[in-house]
Amino acid sequence: MHSQDGLTKSKEKVEDVTDPRRVVAKRAENLSPAMPYVRGWAEAKRGADALAAQLHSAGLGTDFLGLRADVTVFGDGLVCLGPIQPEAGEMLARLLVMGLAMEMAEHADQGQSAPPEAPAA
């Protein structure tokens, strides 16, 4: 039998391997005074606001009413889309594909083989 601590440590190791950026970490519901949550939340808020502006300009502003900033127990910011209708998810996927295709075509016109890597978040 494993102790509760053994199970927790084992689970943390699995999460580190499968989620190195800690995107699926638990939400910070009970705040720890030693954790700097504000910076992570502020970064998430900027990301959520930028995404909201782009969704609005694409006519999808009312389809992502659950879009919000959040923070994990580690103080990492998260942008949460919230529940969306399947049609909104399909439209978002089409917009992403179109944007990538346009960027690839632009780089091909400039003689580059691939677009530059996106900055790490």
N, CA, C and O atoms as a GROMACS GRO file, in nm:
protein
  484
    1MET      N    1   0.082  -0.119   0.000
    1MET     CA    2   0.000   0.000   0.000
    1MET      C    3   0.086   0.125   0.000
    1MET      O    4   0.193   0.129   0.062
    2HIS      N    5   0.039   0.225  -0.070
    2HIS     CA    6   0.108   0.354  -0.073
    2HIS      C    7   0.046   0.447   0.030
    2HIS      O    8  -0.075   0.445   0.052
    3SER      N    9   0.128   0.526   0.090
    3SER     CA   10   0.075   0.629   0.178
    3SER      C   11   0.016   0.741   0.093
    3SER      O   12   0.043   0.748  -0.027
    4GLN      N   13  -0.061   0.824   0.154
    4GLN     CA   14  -0.117   0.939   0.081
    4GLN      C   15  -0.006   1.024   0.023
    4GLN      O   16  -0.017   1.070  -0.090
    5ASP      N   17   0.103   1.045   0.097
    5ASP     CA   18   0.216   1.123   0.047
    5ASP      C   19   0.281   1.055  -0.072
    5ASP      O   20   0.321   1.122  -0.167
    6GLY      N   21   0.293   0.923  -0.068
    6GLY     CA   22   0.352   0.849  -0.180
    6GLY      C   23   0.269   0.866  -0.307
    6GLY      O   24   0.325   0.884  -0.415
    7LEU      N   25   0.139   0.861  -0.293
    7LEU     CA   26   0.052   0.880  -0.409
    7LEU      C   27   0.064   1.021  -0.462
    7LEU      O   28   0.066   1.041  -0.584
    8THR      N   29   0.071   1.118  -0.375
    8THR     CA   30   0.082   1.258  -0.417
    8THR      C   31   0.212   1.280  -0.492
    8THR      O   32   0.212   1.341  -0.599
    9LYS      N   33   0.323   1.231  -0.438
    9LYS     CA   34   0.453   1.247  -0.504
    9LYS      C   35   0.454   1.177  -0.638
    9LYS      O   36   0.508   1.230  -0.736
   10SER      N   37   0.395   1.059  -0.645
   10SER     CA   38   0.389   0.984  -0.770
   10SER      C   39   0.308   1.061  -0.873
   10SER      O   40   0.347   1.070  -0.989
   11LYS      N   41   0.195   1.115  -0.832
   11LYS     CA   42   0.109   1.191  -0.922
   11LYS      C   43   0.181   1.317  -0.971
   11LYS      O   44   0.169   1.352  -1.089
   12GLU      N   45   0.255   1.385  -0.882
   12GLU     CA   46   0.328   1.505  -0.923
   12GLU      C   47   0.432   1.472  -1.029
   12GLU      O   48   0.451   1.549  -1.122
   13LYS      N   49   0.500   1.359  -1.016
   13LYS     CA   50   0.601   1.319  -1.115
   13LYS      C   51   0.536   1.296  -1.251
   13LYS      O   52   0.590   1.338  -1.353
   14VAL      N   53   0.420   1.230  -1.252
   14VAL     CA   54   0.349   1.205  -1.377
   14VAL      C   55   0.306   1.338  -1.439
   14VAL      O   56   0.323   1.356  -1.560
   15GLU      N   57   0.253   1.430  -1.360
   15GLU     CA   58   0.210   1.558  -1.413
   15GLU      C   59   0.328   1.638  -1.468
   15GLU      O   60   0.313   1.707  -1.569
   16ASP      N   61   0.446   1.629  -1.404
   16ASP     CA   62   0.564   1.699  -1.454
   16ASP      C   63   0.602   1.650  -1.593
   16ASP      O   64   0.643   1.729  -1.677
   17VAL      N   65   0.587   1.519  -1.616
   17VAL     CA   66   0.624   1.462  -1.745
   17VAL      C   67   0.519   1.492  -1.851
   17VAL      O   68   0.553   1.529  -1.963
   18THR      N   69   0.394   1.477  -1.816
   18THR     CA   70   0.287   1.495  -1.915
   18THR      C   71   0.244   1.639  -1.932
   18THR      O   72   0.183   1.673  -2.034
   19ASP      N   73   0.275   1.725  -1.837
   19ASP     CA   74   0.234   1.865  -1.842
   19ASP      C   75   0.349   1.954  -1.795
   19ASP      O   76   0.338   2.016  -1.689
   20PRO      N   77   0.458   1.960  -1.871
   20PRO     CA   78   0.575   2.035  -1.826
   20PRO      C   79   0.548   2.184  -1.807
   20PRO      O   80   0.618   2.249  -1.730
   21ARG      N   81   0.447   2.240  -1.874
   21ARG     CA   82   0.416   2.383  -1.859
   21ARG      C   83   0.310   2.406  -1.753
   21ARG      O   84   0.267   2.519  -1.732
   22ARG      N   85   0.266   2.300  -1.686
   22ARG     CA   86   0.172   2.304  -1.574
   22ARG      C   87   0.038   2.369  -1.610
   22ARG      O   88  -0.022   2.438  -1.528
   23VAL      N   89  -0.008   2.346  -1.731
   23VAL     CA   90  -0.133   2.405  -1.777
   23VAL      C   91  -0.253   2.341  -1.708
   23VAL      O   92  -0.356   2.405  -1.690
   24VAL      N   93  -0.240   2.214  -1.670
   24VAL     CA   94  -0.353   2.147  -1.607
   24VAL      C   95  -0.340   2.143  -1.455
   24VAL      O   96  -0.407   2.063  -1.389
   25ALA      N   97  -0.254   2.226  -1.399
   25ALA     CA   98  -0.242   2.234  -1.254
   25ALA      C   99  -0.372   2.285  -1.194
   25ALA      O  100  -0.450   2.353  -1.261
   26LYS      N  101  -0.395   2.253  -1.070
   26LYS     CA  102  -0.517   2.297  -1.004
   26LYS      C  103  -0.524   2.448  -0.996
   26LYS      O  104  -0.423   2.517  -0.987
   27ARG      N  105  -0.647   2.499  -1.002
   27ARG     CA  106  -0.670   2.642  -0.985
   27ARG      C  107  -0.633   2.682  -0.843
   27ARG      O  108  -0.641   2.602  -0.750
   28ALA      N  109  -0.593   2.805  -0.828
   28ALA     CA  110  -0.558   2.856  -0.696
   28ALA      C  111  -0.683   2.906  -0.626
   28ALA      O  112  -0.717   3.024  -0.635
   29GLU      N  113  -0.750   2.818  -0.556
   29GLU     CA  114  -0.871   2.856  -0.484
   29GLU      C  115  -0.838   2.898  -0.341
   29GLU      O  116  -0.899   2.990  -0.287
   30ASN      N  117  -0.743   2.829  -0.281
   30ASN     CA  118  -0.697   2.864  -0.147
   30ASN      C  119  -0.557   2.923  -0.162
   30ASN      O  120  -0.461   2.849  -0.184
   31LEU      N  121  -0.546   3.051  -0.151
   31LEU     CA  122  -0.421   3.120  -0.180
   31LEU      C  123  -0.318   3.101  -0.070
   31LEU      O  124  -0.350   3.100   0.049
   32SER      N  125  -0.194   3.087  -0.112
   32SER     CA  126  -0.082   3.077  -0.020
   32SER      C  127  -0.011   3.211  -0.016
   32SER      O  128   0.018   3.267  -0.122
   33PRO      N  129   0.017   3.266   0.103
   33PRO     CA  130   0.082   3.397   0.110
   33PRO      C  131   0.221   3.399   0.047
   33PRO      O  132   0.271   3.506   0.011
   34ALA      N  133   0.285   3.284   0.033
   34ALA     CA  134   0.421   3.279  -0.021
   34ALA      C  135   0.424   3.275  -0.175
   34ALA      O  136   0.532   3.285  -0.234
   35MET      N  137   0.309   3.260  -0.239
   35MET     CA  138   0.306   3.244  -0.385
   35MET      C  139   0.270   3.376  -0.452
   35MET      O  140   0.173   3.441  -0.414
   36PRO      N  141   0.348   3.417  -0.553
   36PRO     CA  142   0.318   3.543  -0.625
   36PRO      C  143   0.213   3.522  -0.734
   36PRO      O  144   0.247   3.503  -0.851
   37TYR      N  145   0.087   3.524  -0.696
   37TYR     CA  146  -0.022   3.499  -0.791
   37TYR      C  147  -0.050   3.616  -0.884
   37TYR      O  148  -0.092   3.596  -0.998
   38VAL      N  149  -0.028   3.738  -0.837
   38VAL     CA  150  -0.070   3.855  -0.913
   38VAL      C  151  -0.002   3.863  -1.049
   38VAL      O  152  -0.067   3.894  -1.149
   39ARG      N  153   0.127   3.835  -1.054
   39ARG     CA  154   0.200   3.842  -1.182
   39ARG      C  155   0.142   3.743  -1.283
   39ARG      O  156   0.118   3.778  -1.398
   40GLY      N  157   0.119   3.619  -1.240
   40GLY     CA  158   0.063   3.519  -1.330
   40GLY      C  159  -0.076   3.557  -1.377
   40GLY      O  160  -0.109   3.541  -1.495
   41TRP      N  161  -0.158   3.608  -1.284
   41TRP     CA  162  -0.292   3.647  -1.323
   41TRP      C  163  -0.289   3.766  -1.418
   41TRP      O  164  -0.367   3.771  -1.513
   42ALA      N  165  -0.200   3.861  -1.393
   42ALA     CA  166  -0.190   3.979  -1.480
   42ALA      C  167  -0.148   3.938  -1.622
   42ALA      O  168  -0.200   3.992  -1.720
   43GLU      N  169  -0.055   3.843  -1.633
   43GLU     CA  170  -0.015   3.793  -1.765
   43GLU      C  171  -0.134   3.724  -1.834
   43GLU      O  172  -0.157   3.743  -1.953
   44ALA      N  173  -0.208   3.646  -1.756
   44ALA     CA  174  -0.326   3.579  -1.812
   44ALA      C  175  -0.431   3.680  -1.855
   44ALA      O  176  -0.497   3.661  -1.958
   45LYS      N  177  -0.448   3.784  -1.778
   45LYS     CA  178  -0.546   3.889  -1.812
   45LYS      C  179  -0.509   3.957  -1.943
   45LYS      O  180  -0.596   3.982  -2.027
   46ARG      N  181  -0.380   3.988  -1.961
   46ARG     CA  182  -0.336   4.048  -2.088
   46ARG      C  183  -0.364   3.953  -2.205
   46ARG      O  184  -0.412   3.995  -2.310
   47GLY      N  185  -0.334   3.826  -2.185
   47GLY     CA  186  -0.360   3.727  -2.290
   47GLY      C  187  -0.508   3.712  -2.320
   47GLY      O  188  -0.548   3.705  -2.436
   48ALA      N  189  -0.590   3.708  -2.215
   48ALA     CA  190  -0.734   3.694  -2.232
   48ALA      C  191  -0.793   3.817  -2.302
   48ALA      O  192  -0.880   3.805  -2.388
   49ASP      N  193  -0.745   3.935  -2.265
   49ASP     CA  194  -0.793   4.058  -2.329
   49ASP      C  195  -0.754   4.063  -2.477
   49ASP      O  196  -0.834   4.102  -2.562
   50ALA      N  197  -0.630   4.022  -2.508
   50ALA     CA  198  -0.585   4.021  -2.648
   50ALA      C  199  -0.667   3.921  -2.729
   50ALA      O  200  -0.708   3.950  -2.842
   51LEU      N  201  -0.692   3.804  -2.672
   51LEU     CA  202  -0.772   3.704  -2.741
   51LEU      C  203  -0.916   3.752  -2.758
   51LEU      O  204  -0.976   3.733  -2.864
   52ALA      N  205  -0.971   3.816  -2.656
   52ALA     CA  206  -1.108   3.868  -2.665
   52ALA      C  207  -1.120   3.971  -2.776
   52ALA      O  208  -1.219   3.972  -2.850
   53ALA      N  209  -1.020   4.057  -2.788
   53ALA     CA  210  -1.024   4.159  -2.894
   53ALA      C  211  -1.022   4.094  -3.032
   53ALA      O  212  -1.096   4.137  -3.122
   54GLN      N  213  -0.939   3.993  -3.050
   54GLN     CA  214  -0.932   3.925  -3.180
   54GLN      C  215  -1.060   3.846  -3.208
   54GLN      O  216  -1.109   3.844  -3.321
   55LEU      N  217  -1.114   3.781  -3.107
   55LEU     CA  218  -1.240   3.708  -3.125
   55LEU      C  219  -1.352   3.804  -3.161
   55LEU      O  220  -1.436   3.773  -3.246
   56HIS      N  221  -1.355   3.919  -3.097
   56HIS     CA  222  -1.457   4.020  -3.127
   56HIS      C  223  -1.444   4.068  -3.272
   56HIS      O  224  -1.545   4.081  -3.342
   57SER      N  225  -1.321   4.096  -3.315
   57SER     CA  226  -1.303   4.144  -3.453
   57SER      C  227  -1.336   4.037  -3.555
   57SER      O  228  -1.365   4.068  -3.670
   58ALA      N  229  -1.331   3.909  -3.514
   58ALA     CA  230  -1.368   3.800  -3.605
   58ALA      C  231  -1.517   3.767  -3.595
   58ALA      O  232  -1.564   3.673  -3.660
   59GLY      N  233  -1.590   3.843  -3.514
   59GLY     CA  234  -1.733   3.820  -3.501
   59GLY      C  235  -1.768   3.710  -3.402
   59GLY      O  236  -1.882   3.662  -3.401
   60LEU      N  237  -1.674   3.669  -3.320
   60LEU     CA  238  -1.697   3.560  -3.225
   60LEU      C  239  -1.701   3.609  -3.080
   60LEU      O  240  -1.697   3.527  -2.988
   61GLY      N  241  -1.709   3.738  -3.058
   61GLY     CA  242  -1.704   3.792  -2.924
   61GLY      C  243  -1.811   3.736  -2.831
   61GLY      O  244  -1.784   3.712  -2.713
   62THR      N  245  -1.932   3.716  -2.881
   62THR     CA  246  -2.039   3.666  -2.796
   62THR      C  247  -2.039   3.515  -2.782
   62THR      O  248  -2.118   3.460  -2.706
   63ASP      N  249  -1.951   3.446  -2.855
   63ASP     CA  250  -1.943   3.300  -2.847
   63ASP      C  251  -1.850   3.252  -2.737
   63ASP      O  252  -1.849   3.134  -2.704
   64PHE      N  253  -1.772   3.342  -2.680
   64PHE     CA  254  -1.674   3.306  -2.578
   64PHE      C  255  -1.699   3.387  -2.451
   64PHE      O  256  -1.610   3.456  -2.401
   65LEU      N  257  -1.820   3.378  -2.400
   65LEU     CA  258  -1.857   3.456  -2.282
   65LEU      C  259  -1.786   3.409  -2.156
   65LEU      O  260  -1.777   3.484  -2.058
   66GLY      N  261  -1.734   3.287  -2.155
   66GLY     CA  262  -1.661   3.235  -2.040
   66GLY      C  263  -1.512   3.264  -2.044
   66GLY      O  264  -1.439   3.218  -1.956
   67LEU      N  265  -1.466   3.339  -2.143
   67LEU     CA  266  -1.324   3.372  -2.155
   67LEU      C  267  -1.280   3.455  -2.036
   67LEU      O  268  -1.339   3.559  -2.006
   68ARG      N  269  -1.176   3.409  -1.966
   68ARG     CA  270  -1.131   3.479  -1.846
   68ARG      C  271  -0.988   3.442  -1.812
   68ARG      O  272  -0.935   3.342  -1.860
   69ALA      N  273  -0.929   3.523  -1.730
   69ALA     CA  274  -0.795   3.497  -1.677
   69ALA      C  275  -0.808   3.419  -1.547
   69ALA      O  276  -0.904   3.436  -1.472
   70ASP      N  277  -0.712   3.332  -1.522
   70ASP     CA  278  -0.710   3.256  -1.398
   70ASP      C  279  -0.564   3.232  -1.360
   70ASP      O  280  -0.474   3.272  -1.433
   71VAL      N  281  -0.542   3.168  -1.248
   71VAL     CA  282  -0.406   3.141  -1.201
   71VAL      C  283  -0.406   3.004  -1.134
   71VAL      O  284  -0.504   2.966  -1.070
   72THR      N  285  -0.294   2.931  -1.148
   72THR     CA  286  -0.282   2.799  -1.087
   72THR      C  287  -0.225   2.809  -0.947
   72THR      O  288  -0.187   2.917  -0.901
   73VAL      N  289  -0.218   2.695  -0.880
   73VAL     CA  290  -0.160   2.690  -0.746
   73VAL      C  291  -0.013   2.726  -0.748
   73VAL      O  292   0.043   2.762  -0.644
   74PHE      N  293   0.052   2.718  -0.863
   74PHE     CA  294   0.193   2.753  -0.877
   74PHE      C  295   0.212   2.901  -0.909
   74PHE      O  296   0.326   2.947  -0.918
   75GLY      N  297   0.103   2.976  -0.928
   75GLY     CA  298   0.113   3.116  -0.964
   75GLY      C  299   0.124   3.140  -1.114
   75GLY      O  300   0.147   3.253  -1.157
   76ASP      N  301   0.106   3.034  -1.193
   76ASP     CA  302   0.112   3.046  -1.339
   76ASP      C  303  -0.022   3.095  -1.391
   76ASP      O  304  -0.127   3.046  -1.349
   77GLY      N  305  -0.019   3.192  -1.482
   77GLY     CA  306  -0.141   3.243  -1.540
   77GLY      C  307  -0.199   3.147  -1.643
   77GLY      O  308  -0.125   3.076  -1.711
   78LEU      N  309  -0.329   3.145  -1.652
   78LEU     CA  310  -0.400   3.064  -1.751
   78LEU      C  311  -0.507   3.148  -1.818
   78LEU      O  312  -0.569   3.233  -1.754
   79VAL      N  313  -0.528   3.127  -1.946
   79VAL     CA  314  -0.640   3.186  -2.017
   79VAL      C  315  -0.741   3.074  -2.036
   79VAL      O  316  -0.712   2.974  -2.102
   80CYS      N  317  -0.859   3.091  -1.980
   80CYS     CA  318  -0.964   2.990  -1.988
   80CYS      C  319  -1.069   3.033  -2.089
   80CYS      O  320  -1.124   3.143  -2.078
   81LEU      N  321  -1.095   2.948  -2.186
   81LEU     CA  322  -1.195   2.981  -2.288
   81LEU      C  323  -1.337   2.967  -2.234
   81LEU      O  324  -1.427   3.037  -2.280
   82GLY      N  325  -1.357   2.878  -2.140
   82GLY     CA  326  -1.491   2.851  -2.091
   82GLY      C  327  -1.565   2.762  -2.189
   82GLY      O  328  -1.513   2.730  -2.296
   83PRO      N  329  -1.685   2.722  -2.154
   83PRO     CA  330  -1.762   2.636  -2.245
   83PRO      C  331  -1.803   2.715  -2.369
   83PRO      O  332  -1.845   2.830  -2.361
   84ILE      N  333  -1.791   2.649  -2.483
   84ILE     CA  334  -1.831   2.712  -2.609
   84ILE      C  335  -1.912   2.612  -2.690
   84ILE      O  336  -1.902   2.491  -2.669
   85GLN      N  337  -1.993   2.663  -2.779
   85GLN     CA  338  -2.071   2.578  -2.868
   85GLN      C  339  -1.977   2.512  -2.969
   85GLN      O  340  -1.874   2.570  -3.004
   86PRO      N  341  -2.011   2.393  -3.017
   86PRO     CA  342  -1.926   2.326  -3.116
   86PRO      C  343  -1.898   2.411  -3.240
   86PRO      O  344  -1.789   2.407  -3.295
   87GLU      N  345  -1.997   2.488  -3.282
   87GLU     CA  346  -1.979   2.572  -3.401
   87GLU      C  347  -1.872   2.678  -3.378
   87GLU      O  348  -1.794   2.710  -3.468
   88ALA      N  349  -1.867   2.733  -3.256
   88ALA     CA  350  -1.765   2.833  -3.224
   88ALA      C  351  -1.627   2.769  -3.224
   88ALA      O  352  -1.530   2.830  -3.270
   89GLY      N  353  -1.616   2.648  -3.174
   89GLY     CA  354  -1.488   2.577  -3.176
   89GLY      C  355  -1.442   2.549  -3.318
   89GLY      O  356  -1.324   2.562  -3.350
   90GLU      N  357  -1.536   2.510  -3.403
   90GLU     CA  358  -1.503   2.484  -3.543
   90GLU      C  359  -1.459   2.613  -3.613
   90GLU      O  360  -1.363   2.612  -3.690
   91MET      N  361  -1.528   2.723  -3.586
   91MET     CA  362  -1.491   2.851  -3.647
   91MET      C  363  -1.354   2.894  -3.601
   91MET      O  364  -1.273   2.942  -3.681
   92LEU      N  365  -1.325   2.880  -3.473
   92LEU     CA  366  -1.193   2.915  -3.420
   92LEU      C  367  -1.085   2.830  -3.486
   92LEU      O  368  -0.979   2.882  -3.522
   93ALA      N  369  -1.111   2.703  -3.503
   93ALA     CA  370  -1.014   2.615  -3.570
   93ALA      C  371  -0.990   2.660  -3.714
   93ALA      O  372  -0.876   2.663  -3.760
   94ARG      N  373  -1.098   2.696  -3.786
   94ARG     CA  374  -1.082   2.744  -3.924
   94ARG      C  375  -1.002   2.873  -3.929
   94ARG      O  376  -0.917   2.890  -4.017
   95LEU      N  377  -1.027   2.963  -3.835
   95LEU     CA  378  -0.952   3.090  -3.832
   95LEU      C  379  -0.804   3.065  -3.806
   95LEU      O  380  -0.718   3.130  -3.867
   96LEU      N  381  -0.773   2.973  -3.716
   96LEU     CA  382  -0.633   2.941  -3.689
   96LEU      C  383  -0.564   2.882  -3.812
   96LEU      O  384  -0.451   2.917  -3.844
   97VAL      N  385  -0.634   2.792  -3.881
   97VAL     CA  386  -0.577   2.730  -4.002
   97VAL      C  387  -0.556   2.836  -4.111
   97VAL      O  388  -0.453   2.837  -4.177
   98MET      N  389  -0.655   2.925  -4.129
   98MET     CA  390  -0.641   3.031  -4.230
   98MET      C  391  -0.524   3.123  -4.196
   98MET      O  392  -0.446   3.159  -4.284
   99GLY      N  393  -0.511   3.160  -4.070
   99GLY     CA  394  -0.401   3.247  -4.029
   99GLY      C  395  -0.266   3.182  -4.052
   99GLY      O  396  -0.173   3.246  -4.100
  100LEU      N  397  -0.254   3.055  -4.018
  100LEU     CA  398  -0.129   2.982  -4.040
  100LEU      C  399  -0.099   2.971  -4.189
  100LEU      O  400   0.016   2.988  -4.230
  101ALA      N  401  -0.200   2.943  -4.269
  101ALA     CA  402  -0.180   2.932  -4.414
  101ALA      C  403  -0.134   3.066  -4.472
  101ALA      O  404  -0.045   3.070  -4.557
  102MET      N  405  -0.193   3.175  -4.426
  102MET     CA  406  -0.152   3.307  -4.475
  102MET      C  407  -0.008   3.338  -4.434
  102MET      O  408   0.068   3.392  -4.514
  103GLU      N  409   0.028   3.304  -4.310
  103GLU     CA  410   0.165   3.329  -4.265
  103GLU      C  411   0.265   3.245  -4.343
  103GLU      O  412   0.373   3.293  -4.379
  104MET      N  413   0.231   3.120  -4.369
  104MET     CA  414   0.321   3.033  -4.446
  104MET      C  415   0.336   3.085  -4.590
  104MET      O  416   0.446   3.082  -4.645
  105ALA      N  417   0.227   3.132  -4.651
  105ALA     CA  418   0.233   3.186  -4.786
  105ALA      C  419   0.319   3.312  -4.789
  105ALA      O  420   0.397   3.332  -4.883
  106GLU      N  421   0.306   3.396  -4.688
  106GLU     CA  422   0.387   3.518  -4.679
  106GLU      C  423   0.535   3.485  -4.669
  106GLU      O  424   0.618   3.549  -4.734
  107HIS      N  425   0.569   3.387  -4.589
  107HIS     CA  426   0.709   3.348  -4.574
  107HIS      C  427   0.762   3.280  -4.700
  107HIS      O  428   0.880   3.294  -4.733
  108ALA      N  429   0.677   3.209  -4.771
  108ALA     CA  430   0.718   3.147  -4.897
  108ALA      C  431   0.748   3.254  -5.001
  108ALA      O  432   0.842   3.242  -5.079
  109ASP      N  433   0.667   3.362  -5.001
  109ASP     CA  434   0.691   3.473  -5.093
  109ASP      C  435   0.823   3.542  -5.064
  109ASP      O  436   0.886   3.598  -5.154
  110GLN      N  437   0.865   3.539  -4.939
  110GLN     CA  438   0.991   3.602  -4.899
  110GLN      C  439   1.109   3.507  -4.911
  110GLN      O  440   1.221   3.543  -4.875
  111GLY      N  441   1.085   3.386  -4.959
  111GLY     CA  442   1.192   3.290  -4.979
  111GLY      C  443   1.234   3.215  -4.854
  111GLY      O  444   1.338   3.149  -4.854
  112GLN      N  445   1.156   3.224  -4.747
  112GLN     CA  446   1.186   3.151  -4.625
  112GLN      C  447   1.114   3.017  -4.630
  112GLN      O  448   1.003   3.007  -4.682
  113SER      N  449   1.179   2.915  -4.576
  113SER     CA  450   1.118   2.781  -4.583
  113SER      C  451   1.009   2.762  -4.478
  113SER      O  452   0.916   2.684  -4.501
  114ALA      N  453   1.016   2.831  -4.365
  114ALA     CA  454   0.915   2.815  -4.260
  114ALA      C  455   0.905   2.943  -4.180
  114ALA      O  456   1.001   3.020  -4.173
  115PRO      N  457   0.788   2.966  -4.120
  115PRO     CA  458   0.776   3.086  -4.036
  115PRO      C  459   0.865   3.073  -3.914
  115PRO      O  460   0.896   2.961  -3.871
  116PRO      N  461   0.908   3.184  -3.857
  116PRO     CA  462   0.989   3.178  -3.735
  116PRO      C  463   0.909   3.118  -3.621
  116PRO      O  464   0.786   3.125  -3.619
  117GLU      N  465   0.979   3.059  -3.527
  117GLU     CA  466   0.914   2.998  -3.411
  117GLU      C  467   0.843   3.106  -3.328
  117GLU      O  468   0.893   3.218  -3.315
  118ALA      N  469   0.729   3.069  -3.274
  118ALA     CA  470   0.657   3.160  -3.186
  118ALA      C  471   0.735   3.174  -3.056
  118ALA      O  472   0.801   3.079  -3.013
  119PRO      N  473   0.728   3.290  -2.993
  119PRO     CA  474   0.798   3.305  -2.865
  119PRO      C  475   0.738   3.213  -2.760
  119PRO      O  476   0.617   3.190  -2.759
  120ALA      N  477   0.821   3.162  -2.673
  120ALA     CA  478   0.774   3.076  -2.566
  120ALA      C  479   0.693   3.157  -2.467
  120ALA      O  480   0.726   3.270  -2.434
  121ALA      N  481   0.585   3.095  -2.422
  121ALA     CA  482   0.497   3.164  -2.325
  121ALA      C  483   0.552   3.154  -2.186
  121ALA      O  484   0.492   3.206  -2.092
   0.00000   0.00000   0.00000
